[in-house]
Amino acid sequence: MEPRNEDYIKARIRTVPDWPQPGVQFRDITPLLQDPKTFRVLVDTFVHRYMDQKLDVVAGVDARGFILGAVVAYELNLGFVPIRKKGKLPFATVAEEYELEYGSATVEIHCDACRAGDRVLLIDDLVATGGTMIAAAKLLTRIGATVVEAAAIVDLPELGGSKLVTQQGIPLYTICDFAGH
């Protein structure tokens, strides 16, 4: 029997202990991108989920969300919108600051990245504390778009981010989680 896509993908995510600091179990998605079969299974999992959603654009969060989001957008025949860290976009932007465990950060989007009423898929590699995903969704909403769903490869539910995202009214889909690991 073939493994489910979720199990296949989860089994290929590398865990790097004590990075970037002691006690952290870093979930490294780069092995998913390096193997052509695994990368295709990953992309196809998202494409099959969203191909009938009548989306207008895919937005990806800096930086790993760019990799996945751009490929998914291409496969769905949609445009791609980058949501960047502060100071990286050259045109007029809208910014949203959010809290991190150890301070704050800011993400930005071009003010003309979407049209009012655009239906957007927001994508990133993982959901940890949820701050980046929530800030990105707020940016899209502020420029008039509707976030149909936020999506990520990995959920780290013990950090509480997925719960916070859904409490903000943002539908969330993740392929796999690392609860209790």
Secondary structure as the mmCIF struct_conf table of DSSP 4:
data_model
#
loop_
_struct_conf.conf_type_id
_struct_conf.id
_struct_conf.beg_label_comp_id
_struct_conf.beg_label_asym_id
_struct_conf.beg_label_seq_id
_struct_conf.end_label_comp_id
_struct_conf.end_label_asym_id
_struct_conf.end_label_seq_id
HELX_LH_PP_P HELX_LH_PP_P1 GLU A 2 ARG A 4
HELX_RH_AL_P HELX_RH_AL_P1 ASN A 5 LYS A 10
TURN_TY1_P TURN_TY1_P1 ALA A 11 ARG A 12
HELX_LH_PP_P HELX_LH_PP_P2 ILE A 13 ILE A 13
STRN STRN1 ARG A 14 PRO A 17
TURN_TY1_P TURN_TY1_P2 ASP A 18 ASP A 18
BEND BEND1 PRO A 20 GLN A 21
TURN_TY1_P TURN_TY1_P3 PRO A 22 GLY A 23
STRN STRN2 GLN A 25 ASP A 28
HELX_RH_AL_P HELX_RH_AL_P2 THR A 30 GLN A 34
BEND BEND2 ASP A 35 ASP A 35
HELX_RH_AL_P HELX_RH_AL_P3 PRO A 36 TYR A 50
TURN_TY1_P TURN_TY1_P4 MET A 51 ASP A 52
BEND BEND3 GLN A 53 GLN A 53
BEND BEND4 ASP A 56 ASP A 56
STRN STRN3 VAL A 57 VAL A 61
TURN_TY1_P TURN_TY1_P5 ASP A 62 ALA A 63
HELX_RH_AL_P HELX_RH_AL_P4 ARG A 64 GLU A 75
TURN_TY1_P TURN_TY1_P6 LEU A 76 ASN A 77
STRN STRN4 GLY A 79 LYS A 85
TURN_TY1_P TURN_TY1_P7 LYS A 86 GLY A 87
BEND BEND5 PHE A 91 PHE A 91
STRN STRN5 THR A 93 LEU A 100
TURN_TY1_P TURN_TY1_P8 GLU A 101 TYR A 102
STRN STRN6 GLY A 103 HIS A 110
TURN_TY1_P TURN_TY1_P9 CYS A 111 ASP A 112
BEND BEND6 ALA A 113 CYS A 114
TURN_TY1_P TURN_TY1_P10 ALA A 116 GLY A 117
STRN STRN7 ARG A 119 VAL A 127
BEND BEND7 ALA A 128 GLY A 130
HELX_RH_AL_P HELX_RH_AL_P5 GLY A 131 ARG A 142
TURN_TY1_P TURN_TY1_P11 ILE A 143 GLY A 144
STRN STRN8 THR A 146 ASP A 155
HELX_RH_3T_P HELX_RH_3T_P1 PRO A 157 LEU A 159
BEND BEND8 GLY A 160 GLY A 160
HELX_RH_AL_P HELX_RH_AL_P6 GLY A 161 GLN A 167
TURN_TY1_P TURN_TY1_P12 GLN A 168 GLY A 169
STRN STRN9 LEU A 172 ASP A 177
TURN_TY1_P TURN_TY1_P13 ALA A 179 GLY A 180
#
